[in-house]
Amino acid sequence: MFDKEVIFYCGSGYRSALTFMYAHLMGYENVRNFSDGWEGWSTTYRKDDRCTDSITKGWCQDPSGRPIETGAK
């Protein structure tokens, strides 16, 4: 098994859910799926009726500014 918790993610969360399911079915217990994926991590949504060109009218999408961390030190 994994020594540390493993979190699967992808662009939006639905593809990594399949990987999570397989790991769970194989008996891994310390696995999770980040369902928002990269899209949710890298985007901040805010209500603003002036945003008419977004996918969801009235909501603006801004870069979140959240840090990117890798396993390399």
DASUL-V891475 format. One record per residue. N is the residue number from 0. RES is the residue in one letter. OMEGA is omega in whole degrees, 0 to 359 (NA if undefined). BURIAL is # if it has 9 or more other ideal C-beta (glycine too) atoms within 8 Angstrom, else .. Layout:
n->N res->RES omega->OMEGA burial->BURIAL
n->N res->RES omega->OMEGA burial->BURIAL
This chain:
n->0 res->M omega->181 burial->.
n->1 res->F omega->176 burial->.
n->2 res->D omega->182 burial->.
n->3 res->K omega->175 burial->.
n->4 res->E omega->180 burial->.
n->5 res->V omega->180 burial->#
n->6 res->I omega->178 burial->.
n->7 res->F omega->175 burial->#
n->8 res->Y omega->175 burial->#
n->9 res->C omega->182 burial->#
n->10 res->G omega->183 burial->.
n->11 res->S omega->175 burial->#
n->12 res->G omega->185 burial->#
n->13 res->Y omega->178 burial->.
n->14 res->R omega->180 burial->#
n->15 res->S omega->177 burial->#
n->16 res->A omega->178 burial->#
n->17 res->L omega->177 burial->.
n->18 res->T omega->177 burial->#
n->19 res->F omega->182 burial->#
n->20 res->M omega->179 burial->.
n->21 res->Y omega->179 burial->.
n->22 res->A omega->179 burial->#
n->23 res->H omega->180 burial->#
n->24 res->L omega->178 burial->.
n->25 res->M omega->175 burial->.
n->26 res->G omega->177 burial->.
n->27 res->Y omega->183 burial->#
n->28 res->E omega->184 burial->.
n->29 res->N omega->178 burial->.
n->30 res->V omega->177 burial->#
n->31 res->R omega->175 burial->.
n->32 res->N omega->175 burial->#
n->33 res->F omega->191 burial->#
n->34 res->S omega->178 burial->.
n->35 res->D omega->180 burial->.
n->36 res->G omega->182 burial->#
n->37 res->W omega->181 burial->#
n->38 res->E omega->180 burial->#
n->39 res->G omega->181 burial->#
n->40 res->W omega->189 burial->#
n->41 res->S omega->185 burial->.
n->42 res->T omega->171 burial->#
n->43 res->T omega->180 burial->.
n->44 res->Y omega->178 burial->.
n->45 res->R omega->181 burial->.
n->46 res->K omega->179 burial->.
n->47 res->D omega->183 burial->.
n->48 res->D omega->178 burial->.
n->49 res->R omega->180 burial->.
n->50 res->C omega->182 burial->#
n->51 res->T omega->183 burial->.
n->52 res->D omega->180 burial->.
n->53 res->S omega->179 burial->#
n->54 res->I omega->178 burial->.
n->55 res->T omega->184 burial->.
n->56 res->K omega->179 burial->.
n->57 res->G omega->177 burial->.
n->58 res->W omega->178 burial->#
n->59 res->C omega->176 burial->#
n->60 res->Q omega->180 burial->.
n->61 res->D omega->174 burial->.
n->62 res->P omega->185 burial->.
n->63 res->S omega->184 burial->.
n->64 res->G omega->178 burial->.
n->65 res->R omega->183 burial->.
n->66 res->P omega->175 burial->.
n->67 res->I omega->182 burial->.
n->68 res->E omega->177 burial->.
n->69 res->T omega->179 burial->.
n->70 res->G omega->182 burial->.
n->71 res->A omega->177 burial->.
n->72 res->K omega->NA burial->.
